[in-house]
Amino acid sequence: MAFNYTNLDNGLKESIDWLSREYSRLHTGRASPAYLDGVLVEAYGSFQSIKNVGSVGIEDARTLRISLWDKSVIKEVEKAINAANLGVSLAVDGEGMRVIFPTLTTENRSKLVKVLKDKLEDARISVRKERETAISMLKTEELPEDEDRRTKEEIQKRVDATNAKLESIFEQKEEEVMS
């Protein structure tokens, strides 16, 4: 009977997805619509993401443009962004609003790189836990010694590939922050 890698693969993919989501939420001095994904606006009797009340586009490298479909929710969107404490400036006009990202200082950039490294390490810890879980599941199966060894090698190969992918995501984000 062959080892089922499905749980391992799903866990490893979740680690990659988590790191990508975490990095997309970090302010790097460049405008990104994903930066506003966690902001919820109280509109129409419930909390909604900004994407549900308008469109978010990139105006320039440091400015997002929010075009609201219903102009009556401008105050609620402004209040929600201010309450989220994202460190951005808002400029409201008749059509919607601009979200302006301040330029990062060298000191802030190096602090942000430390945060990126911490999140990378959290993802690596998650990957190690997935490996440990897979190996403990392997121990419960009665496999011949050579099959057991091959399966452990395959698990390690998948873990190494995931760690390389995590490192690649980190390097891309670090380059974005430092440029």
Buried (B, 14 or more C-beta within 10 A) or exposed (E): EEBEBEEBBEBBEBBBEBBBEBBBBBBBBBBBBEBBBEBBBBBEEEEBBBBEBBEBEEEEEBBBBBEBEEEEBBEBBBEBBEEBEBEBEBEEEEEBBBBBBEEBEEEBBEEBBEEBEEBBEBBBEBBEEBBEEBBEBBEEEEBEEEBBEEBBEBBEEBBEEBBEBBEEBBEEBBEBBBE
